[in-house]
Amino acid sequence: MLDVYKTTITNQFEAVFCTMNACIERCPADAWDGPVVNLQFCQVVFHALFFSDYYLGESDEAFRRQPFHLAHPDIFRDYEELEDRPQQQTYDKATTQRYLTHCRSKALAVIAAETTQSLSAECGFERRDFSRAEMHVCNIRHIHHHEAQLSLRLRIDHSEEVPWVGSAWREF
């Protein structure tokens, strides 16, 4: 059963990252800083990736010590996404694409390393009262929620369609 869970979750992470890639790629330059609900398009992309990265980890402290974060202090600066205030920073496409690649690689490695015991354990985040297994499902749902916002803006404002992805990483 463990292998079935890991394959399913891996496939669904691949699907949401593929969809996010399509949203980034298909966003016209003039829409990149445009509004999506109460943030800019680029901020919604970064927010979804940031919390994907965060909840794939083991703790708050480990999150900040990742090699990708240490190598890119200009991207993470003061970790404003963890503060109770509106996001201010903006991000270019290349930065979000690098971050997407990091999150995808991290998801593949994290899910591959999970065991029955680790998936049954508490997720490790004070704000979340459920298992690691459920954390992965919640993480995927969060990414997809924001992709729905992004793809709706692209469709309504720019007649850009973001394709449905079932369970595989594809470049668009």
MDAnalysis code that builds the backbone (N, CA, C; Angstrom):
import MDAnalysis as mda
import numpy as np

u = mda.Universe.empty(516, n_residues=172, atom_resindex=np.repeat(np.arange(172), 3), trajectory=True)
u.add_TopologyAttr("name", ["N", "CA", "C"] * 172)
u.add_TopologyAttr("resid", np.arange(1, 173))
u.add_TopologyAttr("resname", ["MET", "LEU", "ASP", "VAL", "TYR", "LYS", "THR", "THR", "ILE", "THR", "ASN", "GLN", "PHE", "GLU", "ALA", "VAL", "PHE", "CYS", "THR", "MET", "ASN", "ALA", "CYS", "ILE", "GLU", "ARG", "CYS", "PRO", "ALA", "ASP", "ALA", "TRP", "ASP", "GLY", "PRO", "VAL", "VAL", "ASN", "LEU", "GLN", "PHE", "CYS", "GLN", "VAL", "VAL", "PHE", "HIS", "ALA", "LEU", "PHE", "PHE", "SER", "ASP", "TYR", "TYR", "LEU", "GLY", "GLU", "SER", "ASP", "GLU", "ALA", "PHE", "ARG", "ARG", "GLN", "PRO", "PHE", "HIS", "LEU", "ALA", "HIS", "PRO", "ASP", "ILE", "PHE", "ARG", "ASP", "TYR", "GLU", "GLU", "LEU", "GLU", "ASP", "ARG", "PRO", "GLN", "GLN", "GLN", "THR", "TYR", "ASP", "LYS", "ALA", "THR", "THR", "GLN", "ARG", "TYR", "LEU", "THR", "HIS", "CYS", "ARG", "SER", "LYS", "ALA", "LEU", "ALA", "VAL", "ILE", "ALA", "ALA", "GLU", "THR", "THR", "GLN", "SER", "LEU", "SER", "ALA", "GLU", "CYS", "GLY", "PHE", "GLU", "ARG", "ARG", "ASP", "PHE", "SER", "ARG", "ALA", "GLU", "MET", "HIS", "VAL", "CYS", "ASN", "ILE", "ARG", "HIS", "ILE", "HIS", "HIS", "HIS", "GLU", "ALA", "GLN", "LEU", "SER", "LEU", "ARG", "LEU", "ARG", "ILE", "ASP", "HIS", "SER", "GLU", "GLU", "VAL", "PRO", "TRP", "VAL", "GLY", "SER", "ALA", "TRP", "ARG", "GLU", "PHE"])
u.atoms.positions = np.array([
    [0.810, -1.201, 0.000],
    [0.000, 0.000, 0.000],
    [0.861, 1.276, 0.000],
    [2.012, 1.210, 0.662],
    [2.913, 2.359, 0.695],
    [3.315, 2.780, -0.715],
    [3.662, 1.812, -1.547],
    [4.065, 2.127, -2.915],
    [2.938, 2.779, -3.706],
    [1.715, 2.342, -3.490],
    [0.560, 2.931, -4.180],
    [0.398, 4.390, -3.758],
    [0.485, 4.650, -2.463],
    [0.370, 6.028, -1.967],
    [1.469, 6.906, -2.559],
    [2.708, 6.438, -2.473],
    [3.840, 7.234, -2.949],
    [3.747, 7.511, -4.449],
    [3.334, 6.531, -5.214],
    [3.172, 6.736, -6.660],
    [2.066, 7.736, -6.935],
    [0.958, 7.603, -6.243],
    [-0.179, 8.516, -6.431],
    [0.198, 9.944, -6.077],
    [0.812, 10.140, -4.928],
    [1.185, 11.491, -4.493],
    [2.255, 12.080, -5.403],
    [3.221, 11.271, -5.795],
    [4.244, 11.750, -6.738],
    [3.598, 12.201, -8.039],
    [2.702, 11.399, -8.576],
    [2.027, 11.752, -9.824],
    [1.229, 13.046, -9.690],
    [0.586, 13.233, -8.552],
    [-0.205, 14.444, -8.372],
    [0.662, 15.680, -8.146],
    [1.784, 15.528, -7.469],
    [2.737, 16.647, -7.392],
    [3.246, 16.984, -8.791],
    [3.563, 15.976, -9.575],
    [4.014, 16.211, -10.946],
    [2.949, 16.985, -11.732],
    [1.703, 16.610, -11.559],
    [0.613, 17.265, -12.290],
    [0.475, 18.732, -11.885],
    [0.510, 19.020, -10.576],
    [0.354, 20.422, -10.177],
    [1.558, 21.256, -10.581],
    [2.747, 20.667, -10.548],
    [3.918, 21.435, -10.979],
    [3.906, 21.645, -12.492],
    [3.396, 20.696, -13.223],
    [3.254, 20.851, -14.666],
    [2.262, 21.971, -14.976],
    [1.162, 21.984, -14.268],
    [0.157, 23.028, -14.467],
    [0.720, 24.391, -14.093],
    [1.467, 24.458, -12.993],
    [2.079, 25.729, -12.602],
    [3.056, 26.190, -13.679],
    [3.821, 25.270, -14.221],
    [4.739, 25.601, -15.307],
    [3.979, 26.195, -16.495],
    [2.850, 25.600, -16.836],
    [2.037, 26.109, -17.945],
    [1.515, 27.514, -17.634],
    [1.101, 27.761, -16.398],
    [0.629, 29.098, -16.017],
    [1.750, 30.124, -16.176],
    [2.934, 29.767, -15.722],
    [4.080, 30.683, -15.839],
    [4.406, 30.935, -17.306],
    [4.528, 29.855, -18.068],
    [4.896, 29.972, -19.481],
    [3.872, 30.758, -20.296],
    [2.600, 30.570, -20.011],
    [1.549, 31.182, -20.832],
    [1.147, 32.578, -20.383],
    [1.696, 33.035, -19.290],
    [1.348, 34.371, -18.809],
    [2.043, 35.427, -19.660],
    [1.265, 36.277, -20.332],
    [1.871, 37.358, -21.123],
    [2.644, 38.326, -20.215],
    [3.649, 38.957, -20.767],
    [4.494, 39.877, -20.001],
    [3.681, 40.968, -19.308],
    [2.665, 41.480, -19.991],
    [1.878, 42.563, -19.399],
    [0.930, 42.095, -18.302],
    [0.786, 40.796, -18.112],
    [-0.077, 40.262, -17.058],
    [0.720, 39.761, -15.853],
    [2.026, 39.628, -15.990],
    [2.856, 39.031, -14.952],
    [2.717, 39.758, -13.608],
    [2.594, 41.065, -13.646],
    [2.425, 41.840, -12.415],
    [0.978, 42.296, -12.219],
    [0.077, 41.726, -13.027],
    [-1.331, 42.087, -12.942],
    [-2.026, 41.430, -11.760],
    [-3.231, 41.919, -11.440],
    [-3.936, 41.427, -10.257],
    [-4.524, 40.021, -10.417],
    [-4.402, 39.268, -9.351],
    [-5.076, 37.976, -9.177],
    [-5.557, 38.002, -7.730],
    [-6.836, 38.195, -7.557],
    [-7.439, 38.383, -6.245],
    [-6.737, 39.558, -5.564],
    [-6.057, 39.348, -4.414],
    [-5.439, 40.469, -3.702],
    [-3.911, 40.529, -3.852],
    [-3.375, 39.760, -4.784],
    [-1.939, 39.774, -5.063],
    [-1.701, 39.990, -6.556],
    [-0.432, 40.098, -6.928],
    [-0.063, 40.143, -8.332],
    [0.148, 38.705, -8.817],
    [0.021, 38.492, -10.116],
    [0.183, 37.160, -10.695],
    [1.480, 36.510, -10.208],
    [2.588, 37.239, -10.308],
    [3.886, 36.682, -9.902],
    [3.917, 36.330, -8.423],
    [3.218, 37.086, -7.603],
    [3.180, 36.814, -6.171],
    [2.367, 35.559, -5.855],
    [1.291, 35.337, -6.599],
    [0.492, 34.126, -6.399],
    [1.328, 32.900, -6.768],
    [2.050, 32.977, -7.880],
    [2.936, 31.877, -8.276],
    [3.938, 31.606, -7.161],
    [4.609, 32.657, -6.695],
    [5.628, 32.477, -5.667],
    [5.021, 31.938, -4.374],
    [3.879, 32.465, -3.979],
    [3.198, 32.010, -2.757],
    [2.909, 30.508, -2.819],
    [2.367, 30.050, -3.923],
    [2.049, 28.620, -4.064],
    [3.317, 27.773, -3.988],
    [4.374, 28.216, -4.645],
    [5.638, 27.472, -4.611],
    [6.284, 27.524, -3.229],
    [6.237, 28.690, -2.618],
    [6.829, 28.876, -1.298],
    [6.227, 27.898, -0.289],
    [4.907, 27.828, -0.245],
    [4.288, 26.944, 0.738],
    [4.367, 25.480, 0.328],
    [4.493, 25.212, -0.939],
    [4.773, 23.846, -1.363],
    [6.120, 23.409, -0.805],
    [7.122, 24.240, -1.003],
    [8.471, 24.000, -0.494],
    [8.436, 23.862, 1.025],
    [7.758, 24.775, 1.683],
    [7.671, 24.803, 3.145],
    [7.097, 23.497, 3.691],
    [5.951, 23.088, 3.186],
    [5.271, 21.914, 3.731],
    [5.845, 20.586, 3.238],
    [6.720, 20.614, 2.268],
    [7.462, 19.403, 1.918],
    [8.586, 19.151, 2.917],
    [8.902, 20.155, 3.707],
    [9.975, 20.043, 4.679],
    [9.541, 19.394, 5.972],
    [10.446, 19.453, 6.922],
    [10.208, 18.818, 8.215],
    [9.893, 19.809, 9.313],
    [10.366, 21.060, 9.152],
    [10.148, 22.066, 10.192],
    [10.466, 23.447, 9.635],
    [10.088, 24.443, 10.422],
    [10.384, 25.832, 10.094],
    [11.887, 26.072, 9.970],
    [12.636, 25.561, 10.919],
    [14.080, 25.790, 10.952],
    [14.779, 25.138, 9.753],
    [14.407, 23.909, 9.452],
    [15.027, 23.203, 8.325],
    [14.720, 23.897, 7.004],
    [13.559, 24.499, 6.911],
    [13.144, 25.196, 5.698],
    [14.138, 26.289, 5.317],
    [14.517, 27.088, 6.272],
    [15.417, 28.220, 6.017],
    [16.865, 27.789, 5.767],
    [17.220, 26.597, 6.174],
    [18.606, 26.116, 6.026],
    [18.833, 25.304, 4.751],
    [17.852, 25.203, 3.885],
    [18.017, 24.439, 2.643],
    [19.095, 25.070, 1.763],
    [19.867, 24.257, 1.081],
    [20.890, 24.807, 0.180],
    [20.314, 25.779, -0.860],
    [19.144, 25.487, -1.409],
    [18.556, 26.393, -2.405],
    [18.289, 27.763, -1.788],
    [17.810, 27.798, -0.565],
    [17.526, 29.070, 0.103],
    [18.818, 29.810, 0.432],
    [19.784, 29.086, 0.926],
    [21.066, 29.710, 1.272],
    [21.769, 30.260, 0.029],
    [21.579, 29.596, -1.104],
    [22.199, 30.046, -2.357],
    [21.451, 31.210, -3.001],
    [20.213, 31.460, -2.568],
    [19.389, 32.511, -3.171],
    [18.767, 33.436, -2.111],
    [19.581, 34.075, -1.286],
    [19.005, 34.952, -0.251],
    [18.232, 36.129, -0.840],
    [18.556, 36.519, -2.066],
    [17.849, 37.606, -2.733],
    [16.392, 37.250, -3.028],
    [16.104, 35.980, -3.186],
    [14.729, 35.544, -3.460],
    [13.911, 35.519, -2.167],
    [14.503, 35.029, -1.091],
    [13.746, 34.789, 0.138],
    [13.803, 35.946, 1.125],
    [14.806, 36.760, 1.038],
    [14.995, 37.954, 1.856],
    [14.537, 37.739, 3.298],
    [13.400, 38.317, 3.658],
    [12.952, 38.253, 5.053],
    [11.837, 37.230, 5.285],
    [11.594, 36.354, 4.308],
    [10.553, 35.325, 4.433],
    [9.201, 35.957, 4.777],
    [8.862, 36.997, 4.030],
    [7.635, 37.730, 4.314],
    [6.383, 36.860, 4.227],
    [6.434, 35.780, 3.476],
    [5.267, 34.903, 3.352],
    [4.894, 34.264, 4.679],
    [5.839, 34.181, 5.600],
    [5.566, 33.600, 6.912],
    [5.046, 34.630, 7.910],
    [5.018, 35.880, 7.502],
    [4.533, 36.962, 8.365],
    [3.045, 37.182, 8.128],
    [2.409, 37.773, 9.110],
    [0.989, 38.096, 8.994],
    [0.841, 39.509, 8.424],
    [1.218, 39.625, 7.159],
    [1.123, 40.910, 6.457],
    [1.066, 40.636, 4.960],
    [0.557, 41.576, 4.192],
    [0.474, 41.363, 2.737],
    [1.863, 41.234, 2.108],
    [1.946, 40.381, 1.131],
    [3.183, 40.170, 0.387],
    [3.513, 41.434, -0.401],
    [4.795, 41.830, -0.401],
    [5.227, 43.028, -1.104],
    [6.170, 42.734, -2.270],
    [7.032, 41.744, -2.101],
    [8.047, 41.441, -3.103],
    [7.404, 40.934, -4.389],
    [8.095, 41.194, -5.493],
    [7.672, 40.651, -6.784],
    [8.826, 39.813, -7.339],
    [8.506, 38.985, -8.330],
    [9.464, 38.004, -8.837],
    [9.368, 37.942, -10.345],
    [10.508, 37.757, -11.015],
    [10.476, 37.611, -12.465],
    [10.213, 36.145, -12.822],
    [9.905, 35.905, -14.082],
    [9.582, 34.547, -14.522],
    [10.735, 33.578, -14.306],
    [11.942, 34.007, -14.617],
    [13.096, 33.114, -14.484],
    [13.269, 32.654, -13.038],
    [13.050, 33.556, -12.105],
    [13.166, 33.206, -10.685],
    [12.109, 32.182, -10.303],
    [10.873, 32.404, -10.728],
    [9.818, 31.456, -10.364],
    [10.035, 30.108, -11.045],
    [10.578, 30.111, -12.245],
    [10.850, 28.837, -12.924],
    [11.969, 28.058, -12.212],
    [12.999, 28.764, -11.736],
    [14.052, 28.098, -10.950],
    [13.469, 27.531, -9.659],
    [12.602, 28.304, -9.037],
    [12.000, 27.850, -7.786],
    [11.077, 26.656, -8.038],
    [10.352, 26.682, -9.124],
    [9.502, 25.553, -9.504],
    [10.349, 24.286, -9.686],
    [11.477, 24.407, -10.344],
    [12.367, 23.259, -10.537],
    [12.845, 22.729, -9.187],
    [13.194, 23.620, -8.287],
    [13.602, 23.208, -6.936],
    [12.466, 22.457, -6.230],
    [11.268, 23.022, -6.266],
    [10.127, 22.397, -5.574],
    [9.814, 21.025, -6.161],
    [9.863, 20.924, -7.453],
    [9.599, 19.631, -8.105],
    [10.631, 18.593, -7.669],
    [11.902, 18.951, -7.718],
    [12.963, 18.020, -7.295],
    [12.807, 17.646, -5.833],
    [12.484, 18.621, -5.014],
    [12.299, 18.354, -3.592],
    [11.135, 17.404, -3.367],
    [10.019, 17.625, -4.054],
    [8.854, 16.746, -3.895],
    [9.214, 15.312, -4.268],
    [9.896, 15.136, -5.384],
    [10.282, 13.786, -5.807],
    [11.159, 13.104, -4.760],
    [12.123, 13.829, -4.219],
    [13.032, 13.255, -3.222],
    [12.316, 12.981, -1.903],
    [11.496, 13.915, -1.467],
    [10.795, 13.761, -0.190],
    [9.830, 12.585, -0.235],
    [9.036, 12.495, -1.281],
    [8.061, 11.404, -1.370],
    [8.787, 10.062, -1.492],
    [9.851, 10.008, -2.244],
    [10.606, 8.758, -2.387],
    [11.156, 8.280, -1.045],
    [11.501, 9.212, -0.155],
    [12.094, 8.857, 1.131],
    [11.065, 8.528, 2.214],
    [9.798, 8.815, 1.965],
    [8.769, 8.566, 2.990],
    [8.644, 7.074, 3.281],
    [8.332, 6.783, 4.532],
    [8.077, 5.413, 4.974],
    [6.684, 5.365, 5.590],
    [6.213, 4.184, 5.877],
    [4.920, 4.054, 6.555],
    [4.946, 4.831, 7.865],
    [6.047, 4.758, 8.582],
    [6.165, 5.454, 9.862],
    [6.167, 6.971, 9.678],
    [6.941, 7.467, 8.724],
    [7.006, 8.922, 8.541],
    [5.671, 9.479, 8.059],
    [4.987, 8.753, 7.207],
    [3.691, 9.219, 6.713],
    [2.618, 9.193, 7.795],
    [2.748, 8.312, 8.767],
    [1.789, 8.205, 9.869],
    [2.064, 9.229, 10.960],
    [3.281, 9.744, 11.004],
    [3.683, 10.679, 12.059],
    [3.028, 12.048, 11.860],
    [3.056, 12.839, 12.931],
    [2.591, 14.221, 12.830],
    [3.393, 14.930, 11.746],
    [2.780, 15.892, 11.100],
    [3.432, 16.555, 9.968],
    [4.626, 17.418, 10.368],
    [4.693, 17.854, 11.631],
    [5.845, 18.623, 12.091],
    [5.647, 20.127, 12.098],
    [4.455, 20.591, 11.784],
    [4.176, 22.024, 11.763],
    [3.087, 22.337, 12.778],
    [3.376, 23.288, 13.669],
    [2.437, 23.632, 14.736],
    [1.063, 24.023, 14.220],
    [1.031, 24.695, 13.092],
    [-0.245, 25.189, 12.562],
    [-1.088, 24.091, 11.927],
    [-0.550, 22.901, 11.792],
    [-1.260, 21.810, 11.119],
    [-1.347, 20.600, 12.043],
    [-2.542, 20.121, 12.243],
    [-2.768, 19.013, 13.169],
    [-3.177, 17.765, 12.404],
    [-2.247, 17.258, 11.570],
    [-2.504, 16.018, 10.856],
    [-1.200, 15.346, 10.457],
    [-1.321, 14.200, 9.846],
    [-0.150, 13.384, 9.503],
    [0.605, 13.942, 8.296],
    [1.815, 13.425, 8.097],
    [2.595, 13.770, 6.894],
    [1.842, 13.347, 5.642],
    [1.188, 12.190, 5.688],
    [0.438, 11.719, 4.524],
    [-0.634, 12.737, 4.139],
    [-1.374, 13.226, 5.120],
    [-2.407, 14.213, 4.827],
    [-1.801, 15.559, 4.439],
    [-0.647, 15.885, 5.005],
    [0.034, 17.134, 4.662],
    [0.330, 17.190, 3.166],
    [0.763, 16.068, 2.599],
    [1.059, 16.046, 1.168],
    [-0.204, 16.299, 0.340],
    [-1.309, 15.725, 0.752],
    [-2.575, 15.938, 0.043],
    [-2.996, 17.404, 0.166],
    [-2.904, 17.947, 1.351],
    [-3.258, 19.351, 1.579],
    [-2.352, 20.273, 0.758],
    [-1.089, 19.946, 0.678],
    [-0.120, 20.725, -0.087],
    [-0.530, 20.773, -1.564],
    [-0.857, 19.642, -2.107],
    [-1.286, 19.568, -3.512],
    [-2.562, 20.388, -3.720],
    [-3.505, 20.267, -2.801],
    [-4.759, 21.035, -2.910],
    [-4.481, 22.534, -2.893],
    [-3.535, 22.977, -2.048],
    [-3.206, 24.393, -1.966],
    [-2.616, 24.905, -3.287],
    [-1.689, 24.154, -3.850],
    [-1.097, 24.551, -5.133],
    [-2.188, 24.637, -6.195],
    [-3.029, 23.626, -6.242],
    [-4.084, 23.594, -7.264],
    [-5.076, 24.744, -7.095],
    [-5.375, 25.094, -5.864],
    [-6.266, 26.231, -5.596],
    [-5.726, 27.496, -6.279],
    [-4.442, 27.751, -6.116],
    [-3.858, 28.958, -6.708],
    [-3.701, 28.832, -8.223],
    [-3.449, 27.643, -8.713],
    [-3.403, 27.458, -10.163],
    [-4.758, 27.746, -10.790],
    [-5.813, 27.418, -10.096],
    [-7.159, 27.724, -10.606],
    [-7.332, 29.237, -10.727],
    [-6.866, 29.986, -9.746],
    [-6.931, 31.446, -9.818],
    [-6.124, 31.972, -10.999],
    [-4.904, 31.465, -11.144],
    [-4.023, 31.918, -12.223],
    [-4.597, 31.582, -13.590],
    [-5.046, 30.348, -13.746],
    [-5.555, 29.940, -15.052],
    [-6.848, 30.675, -15.407],
    [-7.668, 30.986, -14.408],
    [-8.886, 31.758, -14.681],
    [-8.533, 33.155, -15.187],
    [-7.552, 33.811, -14.556],
    [-7.115, 35.140, -15.018],
    [-6.592, 35.052, -16.449],
    [-5.793, 34.029, -16.733],
    [-5.244, 33.884, -18.079],
    [-6.349, 33.679, -19.104],
    [-7.338, 32.903, -18.754],
    [-8.431, 32.622, -19.692],
    [-9.318, 33.853, -19.901],
    [-9.722, 34.482, -18.818],
    [-10.639, 35.623, -18.924],
    [-9.961, 36.840, -19.556],
    [-8.781, 37.173, -19.086],
    [-8.129, 38.413, -19.509],
    [-7.301, 38.302, -20.781],
    [-6.851, 37.078, -21.117],
    [-5.902, 36.945, -22.224],
    [-6.226, 35.808, -23.185],
    [-7.361, 35.180, -23.005],
    [-7.784, 34.051, -23.855],
    [-6.723, 32.953, -23.927],
    [-5.969, 32.806, -22.858],
    [-4.958, 31.751, -22.752],
    [-5.551, 30.592, -21.973],
    [-5.491, 29.417, -22.535],
    [-5.986, 28.240, -21.828],
    [-4.823, 27.455, -21.241],
    [-5.001, 27.018, -20.016],
    [-4.027, 26.163, -19.350],
    [-4.610, 24.754, -19.388],
    [-3.896, 23.827, -19.987],
    [-4.440, 22.480, -20.150],
    [-4.558, 21.721, -18.828],
    [-5.504, 20.805, -18.789],
    [-5.659, 19.900, -17.662],
    [-4.534, 18.869, -17.726],
    [-3.886, 18.633, -16.603],
    [-2.823, 17.643, -16.528],
    [-3.239, 16.587, -15.511],
    [-3.222, 15.339, -15.914],
    [-3.657, 14.256, -15.033],
    [-2.613, 13.837, -14.034],
    [-1.431, 13.439, -14.505],
    [-0.458, 12.937, -13.539],
    [0.965, 12.843, -14.071],
    [1.381, 13.757, -14.904],
    [2.745, 13.678, -15.418],
    [3.307, 15.075, -15.644],
    [4.611, 15.183, -15.519],
    [5.285, 16.449, -15.793],
    [5.496, 16.555, -17.292],
    [5.038, 17.647, -17.854],
    [5.266, 17.927, -19.267],
    [5.617, 19.387, -19.425],
    [6.424, 19.675, -20.373],
    [6.726, 21.073, -20.705],
    [5.700, 21.551, -21.700],
    [5.213, 22.750, -21.526],
    [4.249, 23.320, -22.473],
    [4.884, 24.482, -23.202],
])
